[in-house]
Amino acid sequence: MSILFYILISTSLISLIAFIGVLFLFLKEKLLTKILLILVAFSAGTLIGGAFLHLIPEAIARVGASETSVLGLFLYLLLGFCIFFILEQFIRWHHHHAIRHPKIRPFSYLILISDGVHNFIDGLVIAASFVVAFPIGVVTALAVALHEIPQEIGDYGILIYGGFKKVKALFLNFLSAITVVFGGIAGFLLSEKIGESIVFLLPFAAGNFIYIASADLIPEIKHRVSIKKSLIHFIVFLSGMGLMLLIKLL
C-alpha cells in the first residue's frame, strides 16, 4: 500500500496548485481587468504548447511510429476536438433557452471540463509511473506539477474573464484540479487492466485543448484591442508555448 500512499500524496499536492489563483484575490478590480486578457493569452499558449509538445508526442512515443497507430491517435484527437465543439454548441443553446447565469460565457464551462479530464489523465499517468518505479513516479509528479502551475494561473484568469466571481472561480478551479487524485486512485486500482489503453486519452485531451485555445481564447486576444496590446498578447501567447517547451526539454 506504500505505492498508493505516494500516489495520494503527490496527486493531492498537485491539486492544491489550483489555489495559486489566491494571489489574484487581493488585486483591485481595475488592475485585474487589465491583466485578464494577458492571462487568457498565456493560457492559450500553454494549452497549445501542452497539446503539441506534451500530449501528442507522448502518445506517439507510446504507440510507436507505425502509420496505422499514429492515424488512430489523430482520430482520437479529432474526436476530442469535435466533442468539445458539439458540447459548446449545447451549452450555448442551453444558455439561450434557460438562462440562469447570462454573464457566464460557455468557454468557462469548457475549460473546467477539459481541465478535469486532463487532470484525471495526469493522475492515471502518475499512478502508472509509481507502479513502474518510485523514482519514475517522483519525476513524473514533478513534471506534472511544473506543467500545472502556469496552466492553473491561466485557467483561473479565463474563469474570471468568462464571468465567474474571483472566489467562485478559485473554488471551481480546485474542483477541476482534484480529479488528479481520482485519476491516481483509478490508475492504481486498474494498473494491471488499463495497460497501454491510457494512451488514447492523451490525444483526446489534446483535441480538447486545441479546440478551446483556437475557437475561444485566441479570438478573444485578437480583437477589441490596439496593435500594441495585440503584440503584447502575442508575445505572452508565445511565452506560454515557450514555457511548455522548456518544461518538455527539462
Secondary structure as GFF3:
##gff-version 3
##sequence-region A 1 250
A	DSSP	alpha_helix	2	15	.	.	.	ID=ss1
A	DSSP	three_ten_helix	16	24	.	.	.	ID=ss2
A	DSSP	alpha_helix	29	49	.	.	.	ID=ss3
A	DSSP	pi_helix	50	55	.	.	.	ID=ss4
A	DSSP	alpha_helix	56	63	.	.	.	ID=ss5
A	DSSP	alpha_helix	67	97	.	.	.	ID=ss6
A	DSSP	alpha_helix	106	132	.	.	.	ID=ss7
A	DSSP	alpha_helix	134	161	.	.	.	ID=ss8
A	DSSP	alpha_helix	166	177	.	.	.	ID=ss9
A	DSSP	alpha_helix	179	189	.	.	.	ID=ss10
A	DSSP	alpha_helix	191	194	.	.	.	ID=ss11
A	DSSP	three_ten_helix	195	200	.	.	.	ID=ss12
A	DSSP	alpha_helix	201	211	.	.	.	ID=ss13
A	DSSP	pi_helix	212	217	.	.	.	ID=ss14
A	DSSP	alpha_helix	218	222	.	.	.	ID=ss15
A	DSSP	alpha_helix	227	249	.	.	.	ID=ss16
###
